[in-house]
Amino acid sequence: MDAQPPPGPSPPPPQRSLAIASSVDATRWLIMIIVGVLDSLLSEGLHRARRSAEASRQLYAVTLASIGDAVIATDAQGSVTFINAEAALRRSERTLKLFVEMAPAAIAMFDREMRYLVVSRRFISDYRIGDQDLIGRSHDEIFPEIPDRWREIQRRCMAGSIETCAVSALCADRPWPEPPI
């Protein structure tokens, strides 16, 4: 069986018109267009600002993670434009440590309790330290055989005294390594 439309007049086709019937309709259309344009512009600006903020956040996160509390700012070419006191101190400490470690002489730097702060590779080699980590350890712990008179000299030097002696006096207590040729 075929379905037949019900008898009677058919409804009029829908009217599709963009015609503006009144000034109120014109105002509404104008407001809708302005709101749409503003929404589009603000959304694009917000997306752009979010992308820029995320890029900056990532840059700062990497920079701060690599230097801890110290802050170093650079321009686009990599030139330092700002360095705070913490960063300057860390940079200076790294420079001093590298200088001592690489020095061609046997050098050891101590704190006030005669604990090692930094030593040169030559010091480790000349005194046959091996692979021991000296940093933070006491000089007396590393060299327990040092005579008491040398410990007294060390104590006076740590108090600010300047002591001198002939090289032969040093060699009498400990066989010092021969300097390389």
MOKACOR-V917322 format. One record per pair of residues at least 4 apart in sequence whose ideal C-beta (glycine too) atoms are under 8 Angstrom apart, sorted by the first residue. I is the first residue (numbers start at 1). J is the second residue. D is the distance in whole Angstrom. If there is no record, write none. Layout:
i j d
I J D
I J D
//
This chain:
i j d
5 10 8
20 25 5
20 26 5
20 29 7
21 25 5
22 26 7
23 27 6
24 28 6
25 29 6
26 30 6
27 31 6
28 32 6
29 33 6
30 34 6
31 35 6
32 36 6
33 37 6
34 38 6
35 39 6
36 40 6
37 41 6
38 42 6
39 43 6
40 44 6
41 45 6
42 46 6
43 47 6
44 48 6
45 49 6
46 50 6
47 51 6
48 52 6
49 53 6
50 54 6
51 55 6
52 56 6
53 57 6
54 58 6
55 59 6
56 60 6
57 61 6
58 62 6
59 63 6
60 64 6
61 65 6
62 66 6
63 67 7
63 72 7
64 68 8
64 71 7
67 71 7
67 72 6
67 87 6
67 90 7
68 86 8
68 90 8
69 86 5
70 83 8
70 84 6
70 86 4
70 87 3
70 88 8
70 89 8
70 90 5
71 82 7
71 83 7
71 84 5
71 86 7
71 87 6
72 80 6
72 82 7
72 83 5
72 84 8
72 87 5
73 80 7
73 81 5
73 82 4
73 83 8
74 78 5
74 79 6
74 80 6
74 81 6
75 79 5
75 81 5
83 87 5
83 88 5
83 91 7
84 88 7
85 89 6
86 90 6
87 91 6
88 92 6
89 93 6
90 94 6
91 95 6
92 96 6
93 97 6
94 98 6
95 99 6
96 100 6
96 118 7
97 101 6
97 118 5
98 102 6
99 103 6
100 107 5
100 109 6
100 118 5
100 119 7
100 120 5
101 118 7
101 119 7
101 120 6
101 121 6
102 120 7
102 121 7
103 107 5
103 120 5
103 122 7
104 122 6
105 120 6
105 122 6
106 120 6
106 122 5
106 123 4
106 125 8
106 126 5
106 127 7
106 177 8
107 119 7
107 120 4
107 122 7
107 123 6
108 116 6
108 118 8
108 119 5
108 120 7
108 123 5
108 134 8
108 139 8
109 116 7
109 117 5
109 118 5
109 119 7
110 114 5
110 115 6
110 116 6
110 117 6
110 139 6
110 158 8
111 115 5
111 117 6
112 158 6
113 138 7
114 138 6
114 139 4
114 140 7
114 154 6
114 158 7
115 136 6
115 137 6
115 138 6
115 139 7
116 134 4
116 135 5
116 136 7
116 137 6
116 139 7
116 142 8
117 135 7
118 135 7
119 123 5
119 124 6
119 129 8
119 134 5
119 135 8
120 124 7
121 125 6
122 126 6
123 127 6
123 129 7
124 129 4
124 130 8
124 134 8
125 129 8
126 176 8
126 177 5
127 143 8
127 177 8
129 134 7
129 142 7
132 137 8
132 142 7
133 137 7
134 142 6
137 141 5
137 142 6
138 142 7
139 143 6
139 146 8
139 154 7
140 144 6
140 146 7
140 151 7
146 150 5
146 151 6
146 173 8
146 174 8
147 151 7
147 173 6
148 152 6
149 153 7
150 154 6
150 173 7
151 155 6
152 156 7
153 157 6
153 163 5
154 158 6
155 159 7
156 161 4
156 163 6
157 161 6
157 162 7
157 163 6
165 169 5
165 170 6
166 170 8
167 171 6
168 172 7
169 173 8
170 174 7
170 176 6
171 175 7
171 176 5
//
